[in-house]
Amino acid sequence: MYFLLLALLAVASAVDLRRREIPDWIPVVVLAAAVGAKALGFHPVPAWQMAVGLVVGFAGPFALFALGGMGGGDVKLSAAVGAALGFPAVLVFLGLFFVFGAGLSLAGRALGARETAQAPAMFAALLALLAVVPLASLAS
């Protein structure tokens, strides 16, 4: 599940860097893969943690979207990743995402960019999370 998640975030990053847009099919596939893997017994995260992860993964980025600091595709993708990771892992993911995203935004502004792709920050956050947290502990 996590390798598919990384691959989809890599695709989202490439598209976001090129077009400043995340196609709707990417968060749909992330969410469908997480739910499907859970239904088939391949995903260790309990269903209630997936549901809470979805809500938490949506809430923080939506607040930034409402303030004009993030796009709608970023919010959808973060919510889907939140469901895939579940709670409480989504909290660590969001913390890392916001730190990396702020860094990208500051660098982009220093270079004169009006918008900054945030999918690469999500990809970096997921890589950092998976590098330091054993996969089995994401479900505990």
C-alpha positions in Angstrom: 0.0 0.0 0.0 2.7 2.5 1.0 4.8 1.9 -2.2 1.7 2.6 -4.3 1.1 5.7 -2.2 4.7 6.9 -2.8 4.3 6.2 -6.6 1.1 8.2 -6.8 2.5 11.1 -4.8 5.5 11.1 -7.2 3.2 11.4 -10.2 1.2 14.1 -8.4 4.4 16.0 -7.7 5.5 15.8 -11.4 2.2 17.0 -12.6 1.9 19.7 -9.9 5.3 21.0 -10.8 4.5 21.2 -14.4 0.9 22.4 -14.4 0.3 23.6 -10.8 -2.6 21.2 -10.6 -3.2 17.8 -9.2 -5.5 15.7 -11.3 -8.6 14.4 -9.4 -8.0 10.8 -10.3 -4.9 10.7 -8.1 -6.6 11.2 -4.7 -9.5 9.0 -5.9 -7.0 6.2 -6.6 -5.2 6.7 -3.3 -8.5 6.5 -1.4 -9.8 3.6 -3.4 -6.5 1.7 -2.9 -6.6 2.3 0.8 -10.2 1.2 1.2 -9.8 -1.7 -1.1 -6.6 -2.9 0.6 -8.5 -2.7 4.0 -11.5 -4.6 2.6 -9.2 -7.3 1.3 -7.3 -7.5 4.6 -4.0 -6.2 3.2 -4.0 -2.8 5.0 -3.0 -2.9 8.7 -4.7 0.5 9.7 -8.0 0.0 11.4 -11.0 1.4 9.6 -11.8 3.9 12.3 -8.3 5.3 12.1 -8.6 5.6 8.4 -11.8 7.6 8.8 -10.2 9.9 11.4 -7.1 10.2 9.1 -9.3 11.3 6.2 -11.0 14.0 8.3 -7.7 15.3 9.9 -6.0 15.1 6.5 -8.7 17.3 5.1 -9.2 19.8 8.0 -5.7 21.4 8.2 -5.1 21.9 4.5 -8.7 23.1 4.0 -8.0 25.9 6.5 -5.0 26.9 4.4 -7.1 26.6 1.3 -9.8 28.9 2.8 -7.1 31.5 3.5 -5.8 31.2 -0.1 -2.6 29.5 0.8 -3.2 26.1 -0.8 -5.1 24.7 -3.8 -8.1 22.4 -3.8 -6.2 19.5 -5.3 -3.7 19.7 -2.4 -6.6 19.4 0.1 -8.1 16.4 -1.7 -4.7 14.6 -2.0 -3.9 15.3 1.7 -7.3 13.9 2.8 -6.7 10.7 0.7 -3.2 10.3 2.2 -4.7 10.9 5.6 -7.1 8.0 5.1 -4.3 5.8 3.8 -2.0 6.5 6.8 -4.7 6.7 9.4 -4.7 8.4 12.7 -2.3 9.3 14.5 0.3 8.9 11.6 -1.6 11.6 9.7 -0.6 14.1 12.4 3.1 13.5 11.8 2.6 13.6 8.0 0.8 16.9 8.2 3.4 18.4 10.5 6.1 17.4 8.0 4.0 18.5 5.0 3.5 21.9 6.5 7.2 22.4 7.3 8.3 21.2 3.8 5.5 23.2 2.1 6.4 26.4 4.0 10.0 25.9 2.9 9.0 25.4 -0.7 6.7 28.4 -0.6 9.4 30.6 0.9 11.9 29.4 -1.7 9.4 30.0 -4.5 8.6 33.5 -3.3 12.3 34.3 -3.1 12.6 33.2 -6.8 9.6 35.3 -7.7 7.0 32.6 -8.1 3.4 33.5 -7.4 2.3 29.9 -6.8 4.2 26.9 -5.4 3.5 23.3 -6.1 2.7 21.5 -2.8 2.5 17.9 -3.9 6.4 17.7 -3.8 6.1 18.7 -0.1 3.6 15.9 0.5 5.9 13.5 -1.3 8.9 14.6 0.9 6.7 14.4 4.0 5.7 10.8 3.2 9.3 9.8 2.5 10.4 11.3 5.8 7.6 9.7 7.7 8.3 6.3 6.2 12.0 6.7 6.7 11.7 7.2 10.5 8.5 5.3 11.4 8.3 1.5 11.0 5.4 0.6 8.7 3.9 -1.8 11.3 3.7 1.0 13.9 1.6 3.2 11.6 -1.4 0.9 12.5 -0.9 1.1 16.3 
